């Protein structure tokens, strides 16, 4: 199963790179003028359909189900575009920011995560180093995923704020309070 996921991820990455290469051939918003409008229109529609198909395959391979982390991870792309209040709430609920980008112009999510006091784990890119400086844990994209995961787990295990948050969520959640304090009163136990 791990080999199948790796093959899917590799194929999705290749598809994503092909899509980016296609997009790089024209500046954003470009219009290509030709004498044969029908052929040009069909070509543009074909490229658009291929791009959509590649994008869907990329998202499917990068899905939580494929990765086996349905209950532990939130992919923001699943929400589409979110308003500022929803985005703020998602950052406040998060345990960490994991940003494995291949390239980035600036890295606004790093600034947002910093404002939310989240631990930041990101690929080692110059824009991220400029934004986060020594306040992030960097990794190379060619590092084995298990190694990245171990660094992330180790950092969280040694983060007092993260540990406190986990304790509060476990010990002071309503279901825990009910089971430990209220239910015994109701059942006489």
N, C-alpha and C positions, 0 to 999 in steps of 0.2 A: 504494500500500500504506500509506503514511503517513497519507493522508486516511482510509482505511478504519479504521486503528487509532485515529485521533483521533475518528472517529464512534463507534466502539465504546466508547472511553473516556468520551466525552460521554454516551452512552446509559447506560453503566454508572453514571456519577456521578449522573445523573438518577434512575435506578432506586434507587441507594443512598440518595439524599435522600428519595425517596418512602417507602422502607422506614423510614428514621429518623422521618419524619413520622408514619407509622402507629404506630410504637412509642411516640412521644411522646404519643399520645392517652390512654394509660393508664399509671398508675404501675407500676413493675415488680412483678410478682406479683399484679396486680389480678384480681379475679373480678367479672364482670358478672352480676348476678342478674336473670333475667326469668321471666315466667310460662310462656313457651313454651320449655322446656328443649331440645326437638329443634331448633328454629330457632336458639337461642343456640349450641348445640353445633356445628351446621353452619356458622354464621357464624365462630366461633372457628377451626374447622378450615380454613375457606376463607382466613381471614387468615393463618393459619400456613403454609398451602401457598403463598400468594402471597409471603409473606416469604421462605420457603425458595427459591422460584424466583428472586426478585430477588437474593438473596444469591449464588446459584450463578452468575447472569449477571454480577454484579459481579466475582466471583472469576475467572471465565473471561476477562473483558476485561482484568483486571489480571494475567493470567498471564505467566509468563516467556516462554512460546512466542509469545504475542501481541506482547510487547514485543521479542522477538528477543534475549533475554539469558539463554538457558537455562544456559549454561556460566559465567556471571559473577555471578549473583545468587541469593541464598537468601531466599525468602519464608517467614518463620516460620509463617505460617498453614498452610503445607503440612504441617507436623509436628503440627498440632493442639496440644494442651496438652503441653508438655515439662517434664520434671522439672528441678530446679535444676542438677544436674550437666550435663545435656545443654545447657541454656541457657548455662551458663558456658563449656562447650566451644565452642559456636557463637560466642559473643562473642570468645573467644580466637583463633578461626580467621578472624574477620572482619577486613576492612581498614578499614571505617568503618561508622558508623551513619547511615543515611539515614531520616529520620522526617518525611515530608511530611503530617502530620496537619492536618485542618481544624479540629479542636478537641480539647482535652485537659484532663483534670482536674488532672493533676500532672506526668506525664512520667517515670515510673520508668525506661523504657528509657534515658533520658539519663543518669541516675545509674549504671545498670548499665554503660553504654558508658564512662562516666568511670572507673569502677573497673577496666575492662579496658584503659584507656588508648587508646581508639579516638578517631579524629577524629569529630566530631559535626556532621552537616549536618541542619538541621531547619527546619521552617516557623517563621515569626516569630510566635510566640504568647506571650502573657504568662507562662503556666506554664513554658514552655521557657526564657524569659529569666530567670525567677526561679531555675530549677534550674541552668542552665548558665552564666548570666551572660555573660562575654566569652570563654568556653571552647568556643563553638560557632560555626559559620558558619550564619547565618540567611538565609532566602530567603522571598519572598512567593509564595504559591501561584498568583498570577496571572502570575508571571514566566515567560517562555518556557522550556520544558524544556531547550533547547540552552544557554541562558544559565546555568541552574542546573548543568548538566553541566560546562560550562566552568569554573565556579567550583570545583566539586568536584575536577575533574582538576588544576586549577592548585594548589589547596591540597595535594593529595596529592603532586604533583610537587615541592613545596617543603617537604615534611615529612620531615626526616631519619630519623625512626623508621620511617615507612612505606617509605622508600627502602631502608633497611637490611633490613627484613623481606623486601622483594621480592628483594633481592640474595641473601640467605640461601636463600630458597625456590628461586631459579633456580640458584645456583652450588653449593649444598650438598645438593640433593635427590639421592636415591639414584640415579636414572637418569642424572643428570649426572656424579656421582662414578664410576659404573660405566663410562660412555662415555669419560670423560677419563682415568681412572686405572687401572681394572682391566682393561677390555677390551683396551687396548694390550698389557698384560702377557700376556694369554692368547693373543692373536693374533700376538704378536711384532712389533707395529707401534709 
